[in-house]
Structure formats: structure tokens, C-alpha cells
Amino acid sequence: MDELTRKAAGLPDNLCSMNCGAGVSLNYVLSPTFVEPEDYHWFVMRVPYGKEREVAKTIQSDSLLTYVPTRTVVRMKNGKREFVEQSALPNMFFAYAREDDLIYLHERPVAFPDHPEWVPGQLHFMYDHTRKNESGYDRKMIVPFGQMLNFIRVTMQDDEHVRIYLNNTFAAKEGDYVEVIEGKFAGVRGRVARLHGQTCVLVELEGICIASTAYVPKAFLKKINEK
């Protein structure tokens, strides 16, 4: 997908998209009519610090989709405010692909073209240390498809009040499971909560992080059964 097409579709730059498998575009992946290709999952990948977006862009292909949630921070440079975009989850990003394709990439170095000596960095899977596979080893971390789409719909918004918290740094009383039915977060499903005195919706990626929407009016929320 070229830049003009991306802009026309309203897609953020941190969604690195090409075709997935049998011609499945990112727009289709985010649509309610999307049917998952066989053997595709959302994996959590670890990379060297500060290289999240670069590696994600490097490995994208016709059969692999990557997502790097970002945030904008303000820095002072020569007495002036400077807005800098950076990864919101240091050392990690998400890849929608077949496991074998990621294993192939894991087994070879990923070159960083911005480094003067082209020092290789290795791509690693993130593992779930609470679950074992058939061989007794830790399972690779996989985010359920619907959960990941809710996370993307929250974090792709250009809104300074959207927050991402690591699980071990977050504590809030959560309420009903709801769906946002109006506004820019429409379609997002998660737990309603109050943060900083305002109503928001939380989307949890178990074992990884929690994303919170900006303020959502209660009239925009519909209580639903959690699936």
C-alpha cells in the first residue's frame, strides 16, 4: 500500500500493511466481514530497544502485517519544544503472520540500514511463561484476534488522552463489559472504568499491557456480554 493510498484510507503510518496471504488488505482485516486466513495469528515480537518501527517496517511483506503502537512526546531542543513520535511499548511490536514465516525471520539477522556498520539485530518471539506447549516449553505469546483489533482501534487514534499501561504498572477498578456505539472509538469493546475522573474503556492484552480510550460519554456505551 503506497503512502497516498494509506492517507486516503485514513490509516496511520504505524500500521505497516501490505497484502496478507490471499490478497487480504489491512482495510479488510479491520472490517467486521474479515475471515482470518488459516494459520495466521497476532504474535508479540521483541527487538532491540528503539528499533521497533524500523524492524516492523523491514519485515513487512505480501504475507505479513505489523503494528507498532506509538505516542508523541515533547522534548526541549535548543530552548524550543520538539514533538517526537516513539514506540509506546519499548522493545516490542505485533506481527500478524504464519508462525513458520516468523520463525524464518527469527533465524536470520535483521539489518539496520541507519547504522554505519550495519550491525545485525535479532528478532525474537515473546513467550507466555504461564502456559506450556505439548513439549513442555513456554508457549509463544499470541493475542486473540478480536482483542487485537480492539487494541488497534483504540491506539491508532491521534489523541493525547489515549494511554497504554504495562500490566504491572496499572491498577483501576473495572466495571461492565461494553461496546462503544458512537464517536471515534465506535466498535471498541472492553471494560468501562474511570481514570482521572473520566469515563473510558479499557482494552487488555493479557500479560502485556492495557490501553485506555480518551473520555467516552456514558450515552455512547452499550453493555454487552463478554465473548
N, C-alpha and C positions, 0 to 999 in steps of 0.2 A: 504494500500500500504506500503510494508516494505521499509527500507532505501535503500537496493540495487536496488530495482525496481525504486524508486524515482530517484536515481543517474543515472541509465541507461536511464531514460526518460528525463533527464536534467531538472527536476523540483526542484525549490528552496525549502528549508526547511520551509519557511514561508507560503507555500501553504499546509495547513493541509488537506489532501484528503483521503477519503475512498470511498466507493460506494455511489452514490446519488440515492435514490429511486430504480428504477428498473434496477440496475446494471450499472448505468451511471458513468463512471470513470472521473477523472479530465482531462485526455488527451482528452476525448470525449467532455467535457464541453468547452475546449479551441479550439476545431476544428470547422471549418465552417459548418460541417454537423450536428452539435448538435441540437436536438429538445428539448426544455425545458419541463421538467415534469410538469404536471398540478399542479397549486397552489404553485409552487416554485418561490421565489423572493430573490433578494440580499437585506438583511436588514443591517442597521447600528446599531451596538450594543455598549453600553457603559459599562465600567467595571472600577474597582478601578485603580488608576494610577500605571503604571509599571506591571500590571497583564495581559496585552493584549494577549501576546503569550501564557501564561500559561492557561488562561481561554479558549482561542480558541482551544488549544490542548485538554483540558479537555472535552469540549462538543462535539468534533467531533465524528461522528458515521457513521453507514452504510447509514444514511439518511440525513447527514448534512455535508456541506463543509464550511470551514472557510478560511479567508485570512487576514493576518496581514502584511501590507507593513512595511519594515524595512529599517534602514540606519545604516551605520558603522561610529562611531565617534572615535576620537583619544583622549585618556586621558594619563596623566602622572602619573606613579606609581613608587615610589622609584627611580625617575630620569630616568625612561625608558618609552618609548611610548607604549601604550597598545591600541589595537583595540577592540572596544566593539560594538556588534550589539544591537540595541534597536529599539523599535517601532517608526515609523515615524509619527504616528498620536496618540499622548497620549490619553489614556482613551477610545480608540475605536478600533473596528475591524469590518470586514464584514462577514456575515453568509448567505450562500445560502441554504435555507430550506423552509419548510412549516411554516406558521405563528403559527399554533397551537403547533408545536414542540418547537418553541422558547418561546411561552407563558408558556409551561410546565416548561422549564428550568428557565424562569424568576421567576416563583413562588416558586422555591426552591433554597436554598443557594448552591453556588459552593465552594467546599472546596479547600484550597490551601495547598498541601502536604508539601511545603517547609517551612511553618510557624510552629514554635514549638508548638503553641497552636491550630492549625487548625482553625484559625479564618475564618468564612464564609464571602464571598463577594457576592454581588448580581449582577446579570446580568440584564441590563436594555435596552429597546429599545431607540433609538434616534428618536425624533419626529420632524416633519416638522411644524413649528409654522405659516407657511403662508397658509396652506391648512387644511380644516376641513373634517372630515368624515360625514357619514349620521346622526350621533348622535350629531354633532356639536363640537366634540373634535378634537384636533390636530391629523393629520394622522401620522402613523409610517413612518419613513424615508425609502424609497425604491429606490435603484439605478437601473435605466433601465439596462437590461441585456447586451445589446451591449456596452453601456457606461462603464459598469464594466469590461468587457473583454478588452476593450482598456486600461483602467487604469491598469489592471493586467499585460498586455503585456509590458507596459512602466515600471512599478515599480518592476517587477520581475527581471529586468536586473541588473547584478552586475556591475554597472557603477557609479562612484562617481559623475558624472555630471548630473545624473538624480535627479530631485528635486521635493519635494512635498510642496506646499504652502497652508496654510489655506486661504479661500476665502477673509477674511477681512485683510489679510497681503500682498495681491498680486495686482499689477496693471501693466498691459502691453498692448500695442496696438496689437490687434489680427487681423489676415488677413483672407485669404481664408480657407475654409474647405477642407482638403486634406487627402490623404491616402499615407502612406509610402510604396513604392513598392519594395525597396531593403534594404539590411542591416539588422542588428539585430532587428530593430524596424518595420520590414516589416509587414504590415497588420494593423498597428495602424492608427486610424482615429482621427482627431482633427483639431484645428485651428493652422495655421502656425504663428509664432511670432519670434521676435528677442530678445534674452536675453543675456546680457553681450557681445553684438556684434556678436552673432552667431545665425544661423537659427535653430529653434527647433519646435516641435509640442506639443501643449498643449491639455491635456485631462481634462475636468472639470467634477467633480461630484457636481452637483448643490447643493448649500447650505452647502457643506462640505469642499472641497479642490480642488486644481488644480495640476496636475502632468505634469512635462515638461520632454521631452526626452533630451538626450545629443544632440550634434551637428548632424544635418542631412543635407547632401548636397542637394541643390535645385534639382539636377538631380534625386534624389530619391523620389521626391514628385510629386503627381498627384492630380490636382484639381478635386474634385467630388462634387456632390450635397449632402447637408446635409439631413439625413433622420430623 
